[in-house]
Amino acid sequence: MKTLSISTSSDFVSVALHEEELLSVNTISSKKNHTELIYEMIESQFINADIDKNQLDGLILDVGPGYYTGMRIGLSVAQGLAAGLGIPIIPVSSLDALAFASFTGHRTIFSVVDIKREEYAICSYKPVPGGVVKQMEPQVLKGKEILDVFNEDREKKLIVGSWSKIFKDKENIDSHIKLANPTYVSAEHLYSVGKDPLLKSQYPSYAEVVLNYMREPDVSMPKEALEKEINWSNG
């Protein structure tokens, strides 16, 4: 099973190819030009892994929460590719991907994602053999509110994601809190969450994939800004 994974929900653009195992991944920090950059990165991944795009079985997409513009561009690219190749899109939460990629055997995992305006999406997970189990529905909180949540009890916690924007003074963090990687969503992380839904054919049609904004966007984007002529079909 060959899959392409795409994440554009943060300041990082990330693309990965898997065939059960990771074949190739590329992640670039970029606050601008997501559209041009992601097309170039996708093409380079096919070349690096020596895979024809027509061999893909599915596309795993980071659907947020995260940055509005990046997510919109990622969805537009994914839908164009999926439509051209006739493959499904498997939507994956950025919060879930961060939790699955963390490493802990006993701490409660908190995924934190910057969604701008000094607000963050947050969700907690319990580590279990082979993965994690969500303990709450995602919430939107201010940084100070998140600190209050983390310090309301002495339960051991592992914080992943955008914690560097919340914890300004890392030297005075209580021992029950551990700040850890990953600090952003890599396309490599998406595969662990998206592979089972793909195998079980549990996914929406590519035209019905919904982004998880978790709040009103700062701006609206004209359709033309998301489109680019590119032939993803055979050839």
HUJOPE-V549276 format. One record per pair of residues at least 12 apart in sequence whose C-alpha atoms are under 7 Angstrom apart, sorted by sequence separation. I is the first residue (numbers start at 1). GAP is how many residues later the second one is. D is the distance in Angstrom with one decimal. If there is no record, write none. Layout:
((I GAP D) (I GAP D))
This chain:
((4 12 5.8) (5 12 6.4) (14 12 5.7) (15 12 6.5) (99 12 6.0) (110 12 6.8) (111 12 5.4) (124 12 6.0) (4 13 4.7) (14 13 4.2) (98 13 6.2) (110 13 5.7) (111 13 6.4) (123 13 6.2) (3 14 5.7) (4 14 6.7) (13 14 5.6) (14 14 6.4) (110 14 4.4) (123 14 6.4) (3 15 5.3) (12 15 6.5) (13 15 5.3) (109 15 5.5) (110 15 6.4) (123 15 4.7) (2 16 5.6) (3 16 6.6) (12 16 5.5) (13 16 6.4) (95 16 5.4) (108 16 6.8) (109 16 5.0) (122 16 5.5) (123 16 6.6) (2 17 4.5) (12 17 4.4) (13 17 6.6) (95 17 6.9) (108 17 6.0) (109 17 6.3) (121 17 6.4) (122 17 5.4) (1 18 5.4) (11 18 5.8) (12 18 5.6) (95 18 6.9) (108 18 5.3) (121 18 5.5) (122 18 6.4) (1 19 6.4) (11 19 5.6) (108 19 6.9) (121 19 4.6) (157 19 6.1) (158 19 6.1) (159 19 6.1) (160 19 6.4) (11 20 5.2) (120 20 5.5) (121 20 6.5) (156 20 4.5) (157 20 5.0) (158 20 4.9) (159 20 4.9) (160 20 5.4) (24 21 6.4) (106 21 6.8) (119 21 6.5) (120 21 5.5) (155 21 6.3) (156 21 6.0) (157 21 6.2) (158 21 6.0) (159 21 5.9) (160 21 5.7) (161 21 6.0) (162 21 5.7) (105 22 6.2) (119 22 5.6) (120 22 6.2) (154 22 6.0) (158 22 6.7) (160 22 5.8) (161 22 3.9) (162 22 6.7) (104 23 7.0) (119 23 4.7) (120 23 7.0) (143 23 5.5) (160 23 5.7) (161 23 5.2) (118 24 6.1) (119 24 6.6) (13 25 6.9) (24 25 6.1) (118 25 6.8) (15 26 6.7) (23 26 6.1) (99 26 7.0) (15 27 6.5) (17 28 7.0) (61 28 6.7) (63 28 5.9) (65 28 6.9) (95 28 6.7) (58 29 5.3) (59 29 6.2) (60 29 5.7) (61 29 6.1) (62 29 6.2) (63 29 5.8) (64 29 5.4) (65 29 6.1) (57 30 6.1) (58 30 5.2) (59 30 4.8) (60 30 4.7) (61 30 5.0) (62 30 5.1) (63 30 5.7) (64 30 5.0) (54 31 6.3) (58 31 6.1) (59 31 6.1) (60 31 6.1) (61 31 5.9) (62 31 5.9) (63 31 6.7) (100 31 6.0) (60 32 6.9) (62 32 5.8) (100 32 6.2) (34 36 6.8) (35 38 6.3) (66 47 6.3) (65 48 6.9) (66 48 6.1) (67 48 5.5) (108 48 6.4) (109 48 5.9) (110 48 6.1) (111 48 6.2) (112 48 6.3) (113 48 5.8) (114 48 5.9) (66 49 4.8) (107 49 5.1) (108 49 4.8) (109 49 4.8) (110 49 4.9) (111 49 5.1) (112 49 4.9) (113 49 5.3) (65 50 6.8) (107 50 4.9) (108 50 6.0) (109 50 6.0) (110 50 6.3) (111 50 5.7) (112 50 5.4) (107 51 5.8) (112 51 6.6) (2 53 6.9) (3 53 5.6) (9 53 6.9) (2 54 5.1) (3 54 5.8) (4 54 6.7) (5 54 5.7) (6 54 6.4) (7 54 6.3) (2 55 5.4) (3 55 5.0) (4 55 4.9) (5 55 4.5) (6 55 5.1) (7 55 4.9) (9 55 5.9) (1 56 6.0) (2 56 7.0) (3 56 5.5) (4 56 6.2) (5 56 5.8) (6 56 6.3) (10 56 5.9) (65 56 6.8) (3 57 7.0) (9 57 4.7) (10 57 5.7) (9 58 5.1) (10 60 6.8) (9 61 5.1) (8 62 5.0) (9 62 4.9) (98 62 6.6) (8 63 5.6) (98 63 6.6) (8 66 5.6) (7 67 6.9) (102 79 6.5) (102 80 6.5) (101 81 6.8) (98 84 6.4) (98 87 6.2) (97 88 6.8) (101 88 5.9) (94 91 6.4) (97 92 5.6) (97 93 5.5) (97 96 6.4) (92 98 6.6) (92 101 6.7) (92 102 6.3) (90 104 6.1) (90 108 6.6) (90 113 5.7) (88 117 6.6) (89 117 5.3) (88 118 5.8) (91 118 6.8) (82 124 6.7) (79 127 6.0) (79 128 6.8) (60 130 6.7) (60 131 6.9) (60 134 6.1) (68 145 6.6) (64 147 6.3) (65 147 5.1) (66 147 6.7) (85 147 6.4) (63 148 4.8) (64 148 5.1) (65 148 5.2) (84 148 5.0) (85 148 5.3) (63 149 5.9) (64 149 6.5) (65 149 6.4) (68 149 5.9) (84 149 4.6) (76 150 6.3) (81 151 5.6) (73 153 5.8) (27 159 6.8) (25 163 6.6) (16 171 5.3) (14 172 5.6) (15 172 5.2) (16 172 5.6) (14 173 5.1) (7 178 6.9) (7 179 6.5) (7 180 5.3) (54 180 6.7) (6 181 5.3) (5 182 5.2) (5 185 6.6) (5 186 6.9))
